Amino acid sequence: MAKAINDQSKPESAQTSAQTQALPADLDPSLADAADVARALNVDPNVGLSEAEAKRRLERFGPNELAGAPPVPKWKKFLAQFQDPLVYLLLVATAISLVAWFIERSHGEGGEALPFDAIVIVLILILNAVLGYIQEAKAEQAVDALSKMAAPQTSVLRDGKIVRIATADVVPGDVLVLAEGDSVSADGRLFAAASLRIAEASLTGESVPVGKKPETLESAKALGDRANMIFNGTSVTQGTGRAIVTGTGMNTQVGKIADMLAQTEDDDSPLQKEMDHVAKILGIAVCVIAVLVLVALAVMSGFHSLQDVIDSLLLAVSLAVAAVPEGLAAILTVVLALGVRRMAEHHAIVKKLHSVETLGSASVICSDKTGTLTRNEMTVERIVTPSGEVQLTGTGYAPKGQMVGLDGNDLPSDSPLRVEAVATIAAGAIANDGDLREDGEGSGKWQIVGDPTEVALVVAARKIKALKAYSGFERVAEVPFTSERKRMAVIARNRADGNRLTVFAKGAPDVLLSYCTRIAVNGQVRPLTEGDRQTILATVERLSGEAYRTLGEAYRPLETDSLAAVPGVRVNAAGQVTDIAEQSEAIETDLIWAGMVGIIDPPRTEVRDSVSEAHRAGIRTVMITGDHPLTAARIASDLGIIERGGKALTGDQLDELAAQGDAAFDKATGEVSVYARVAPEHKLRIVESLQRQGNIVAMTGDGVNDAPAVKTADIGVAMGITGTEVTKESAKMILADDNFSTIVAAVREGRGIFDNIRKFLRYLLSSNVGEVFTVFGGVMLAGFLGITQPGVEGVTVPLLATQLLWINLLTDAAPALAMGVDPQTEDVMNRRPRKLTDRVIDADMWGDIIFVGLIMAAVTLIGMDMHLAGGLFTDRSVDALGHDAQMVEARTMGFTILVFAQLFNALASRSAKQSAFVGLFANKYLWGAIGISVALQLVVIYVPFLNAAFGTTPLGATAWLECIGLAAFVLIATELRKLVLRAIDRRRGIAA
């Protein structure tokens, strides 16, 4: 075995970034003796590796880091901005425009000196791409800033000396030296441990630190039960230990979970899918309309010359430009980016812009418990003494709170119950290795040192000033806690009482009770009866059923100032006590029972309101945790996730359901909202099951065990403070404050953004449909409307492609962008979330779009007809300027009417059914945008060189009245339609 680790004969090509396995595949370190593991890794546990050998192993196995995806080059990120069906449609239009221009120039048909249409379209596409790239880059920079931390350090044994090295330099065979407060930097096999306890919540979900010991396991155990193993990503809360590194980087348990992420693929957001769908519809519609027009022209007049072909190509360009809202991609990017910025101000960092809308559509939020729904701060809530039971207010590690009765009333300072409760907490705080420190005087921020459960007792003691009467006690010796003993004892000298010694003990109530022979009741100590024992044990069972972790406290005055004088304590030849930690039988005997405490990791105070708000919004909250089922059910009921008394499904039960097939599993996940004792694969399976049921699932998590499910969910949410790098990499959003309430606030923001997206989509698409109908109607009805050029064969388009681009890019863009920041409605969180099958643009909205488009086209063509000879509505005679000038004037009329019709449409599009006059001036940005659009239109009509570029001419006062009057009919028609729709809704409501 030793030969395997030092074998340097492998070819260099095998030494890839994917690390090789350090131990033989058939050697399970948890089932092997520590000495055998050391031999297999060729290391002396008492000396450690040499620096030279560690360097060789680092070259072979690679750094102790998780493999990350290779960075995407900036040029690829930029080109990705063009991967949009709408962009493809415009590129086709650009190509057609270039072909038409080239044919004109090469055959001497005149035409423009430069392909103006093609140049404008390309410039707009580049502008959109730059904007999208910049916004996504800003979001990525915010994430990078959050994740940058000082390079972690690890203590190892090298050449017989303890040294601190970069965690990335830890290699298989290194001897880790563990102490209280250390982070575990690799997987390893323990060979020495003293009172060692490790918090593994980030890996297993278990909120209570796990006791560790070096003894070999008799049989294979689940990850959370491998007491002789330590794992990367966990932390030491108590004691010391040494372990031989068995796996680093991707060969750790964390690495295996990270590797699972490669099995899942990112999916497009619902909004991205919808935009693809809209683009396909527009593309198909343009092709169909173009074919119909060209076929109709071919049948009616045929193609007799090259000019006919060129005109047909330009018609296709006009139809494409009219159909595609060129500013949509940029506007969508800006609106989402503004939403991302608002979320960042509220501690939610979104990595991908489209994730904002997805979160707003979430119908289920799956959340880890520890640190997400709870504070991950163990708190003493109950104190039970022989005289009764009290509550301790305040949560977390801030020493603020007070003792009250179960009825919430204060207790008299001299009441026996209060006196006993203070004595109980004091005993637990003295028999304690934890500490609480303020991070800067007066900062109100507290840091804990040691086991969270022990610190909870220290915090409780500070809340009620329990140690005031015990200030003279000084620790002399300790019998430490072990997982076998399930208790600890401290011997303290009371300087205020002649240095007399007292034993203070705490531990599992049933265990500690067996060492008690007396009980303190109402200031008196009397023998402990069998009835007392049964009462205490019944209380333990009751508190455990309420998800409390219970700890008993006891004490015994030794009536001496010397340990050597304590009966049963052994001394050496010099009369000194040297091994008191091994003499528990003499110390922990004849104890006096003081009472017990109930400790719990409390839910975040603000989460209950957030869960309630999510419920009102039709969003189901699901708790998924590795903790005990009773604890999970208790926390879930406290938060309102389930009713009081509700149950949790365990991982074992989920396995049984999975064996029955997807139908049984889906039925359970559709009904149950709390899951406990689950493994990472269970979390992933639950998310996938909920998605199969048509839900848009948000999954929150902090530990590496959450990462696969976080990545698979429609919107993965990682914790920014306690979250592991694996989870942050997998998530689409990171909570900088680790607060579940921030998720709900983000959902609210997402819903508001989605509402606004629908508003400007209704506006843009109805405007573009109006342009398509105008072009289509103008060509097909050219003979009736007089849209012809005498002496010129072929097609005469009613509006030029440059005019349509001007409308889409400038006069459309500003109002649409203003709609993207429309104020949220009050009922945004009182509506059911949209279903996965619901379209962003549904049938009703398409009906609205087509209705408005038809009205726009009608008023535009009527306005043009009024200024043309041979028109349907008027038969204006040809004036002295001639046919060409008349066509320019008619196009300017149509161009202007269409612009103003769309501005009236902007007011109407803020709601599908509510009158535009309700909250007419609520959005000041919209009115500013309308003003800008009007000013731009005036510029293009009255500035001479723009007249030439856009084919316009100045209009007189009468023409302006006609333009505004015809355009206003769009608002009048939509108001009448909304009136009818509201009447239908009222009738349906009465009928229902």
Secondary structure as GFF3:
##gff-version 3
##sequence-region A 1 992
A	DSSP	alpha_helix	2	6	.	.	.	ID=ss1
A	DSSP	three_ten_helix	12	14	.	.	.	ID=ss2
A	DSSP	alpha_helix	34	40	.	.	.	ID=ss3
A	DSSP	alpha_helix	51	61	.	.	.	ID=ss4
A	DSSP	alpha_helix	74	80	.	.	.	ID=ss5
A	DSSP	alpha_helix	85	106	.	.	.	ID=ss6
A	DSSP	alpha_helix	116	147	.	.	.	ID=ss7
A	DSSP	beta_strand	153	158	.	.	.	ID=ss8
A	DSSP	beta_strand	161	166	.	.	.	ID=ss9
A	DSSP	three_ten_helix	167	169	.	.	.	ID=ss10
A	DSSP	beta_strand	175	178	.	.	.	ID=ss11
A	DSSP	beta_strand	187	199	.	.	.	ID=ss12
A	DSSP	alpha_helix	201	204	.	.	.	ID=ss13
A	DSSP	beta_strand	210	211	.	.	.	ID=ss14
A	DSSP	three_ten_helix	223	225	.	.	.	ID=ss15
A	DSSP	beta_strand	229	230	.	.	.	ID=ss16
A	DSSP	beta_strand	235	247	.	.	.	ID=ss17
A	DSSP	three_ten_helix	249	251	.	.	.	ID=ss18
A	DSSP	alpha_helix	253	260	.	.	.	ID=ss19
A	DSSP	three_ten_helix	261	263	.	.	.	ID=ss20
A	DSSP	alpha_helix	270	300	.	.	.	ID=ss21
A	DSSP	alpha_helix	306	323	.	.	.	ID=ss22
A	DSSP	alpha_helix	328	345	.	.	.	ID=ss23
A	DSSP	beta_strand	348	350	.	.	.	ID=ss24
A	DSSP	alpha_helix	355	360	.	.	.	ID=ss25
A	DSSP	beta_strand	364	367	.	.	.	ID=ss26
A	DSSP	pi_helix	369	373	.	.	.	ID=ss27
A	DSSP	beta_strand	379	385	.	.	.	ID=ss28
A	DSSP	beta_strand	388	392	.	.	.	ID=ss29
A	DSSP	beta_strand	403	405	.	.	.	ID=ss30
A	DSSP	alpha_helix	416	430	.	.	.	ID=ss31
A	DSSP	beta_strand	435	438	.	.	.	ID=ss32
A	DSSP	beta_strand	446	449	.	.	.	ID=ss33
A	DSSP	alpha_helix	452	463	.	.	.	ID=ss34
A	DSSP	three_ten_helix	468	470	.	.	.	ID=ss35
A	DSSP	beta_strand	473	479	.	.	.	ID=ss36
A	DSSP	beta_strand	487	494	.	.	.	ID=ss37
A	DSSP	three_ten_helix	495	497	.	.	.	ID=ss38
A	DSSP	beta_strand	500	507	.	.	.	ID=ss39
A	DSSP	alpha_helix	509	513	.	.	.	ID=ss40
A	DSSP	beta_strand	516	521	.	.	.	ID=ss41
A	DSSP	beta_strand	524	527	.	.	.	ID=ss42
A	DSSP	alpha_helix	530	545	.	.	.	ID=ss43
A	DSSP	beta_strand	549	557	.	.	.	ID=ss44
A	DSSP	three_ten_helix	563	565	.	.	.	ID=ss45
A	DSSP	three_ten_helix	580	582	.	.	.	ID=ss46
A	DSSP	alpha_helix	584	587	.	.	.	ID=ss47
A	DSSP	beta_strand	591	600	.	.	.	ID=ss48
A	DSSP	alpha_helix	607	616	.	.	.	ID=ss49
A	DSSP	beta_strand	620	624	.	.	.	ID=ss50
A	DSSP	alpha_helix	629	639	.	.	.	ID=ss51
A	DSSP	beta_strand	649	650	.	.	.	ID=ss52
A	DSSP	alpha_helix	651	659	.	.	.	ID=ss53
A	DSSP	alpha_helix	662	671	.	.	.	ID=ss54
A	DSSP	beta_strand	674	676	.	.	.	ID=ss55
A	DSSP	alpha_helix	680	692	.	.	.	ID=ss56
A	DSSP	beta_strand	697	701	.	.	.	ID=ss57
A	DSSP	three_ten_helix	704	706	.	.	.	ID=ss58
A	DSSP	alpha_helix	707	712	.	.	.	ID=ss59
A	DSSP	beta_strand	715	719	.	.	.	ID=ss60
A	DSSP	alpha_helix	725	730	.	.	.	ID=ss61
A	DSSP	beta_strand	733	735	.	.	.	ID=ss62
A	DSSP	alpha_helix	740	780	.	.	.	ID=ss63
A	DSSP	alpha_helix	782	785	.	.	.	ID=ss64
A	DSSP	alpha_helix	801	806	.	.	.	ID=ss65
A	DSSP	pi_helix	807	811	.	.	.	ID=ss66
A	DSSP	alpha_helix	813	819	.	.	.	ID=ss67
A	DSSP	alpha_helix	843	865	.	.	.	ID=ss68
A	DSSP	alpha_helix	882	908	.	.	.	ID=ss69
A	DSSP	alpha_helix	924	942	.	.	.	ID=ss70
A	DSSP	alpha_helix	944	950	.	.	.	ID=ss71
A	DSSP	alpha_helix	957	991	.	.	.	ID=ss72
###
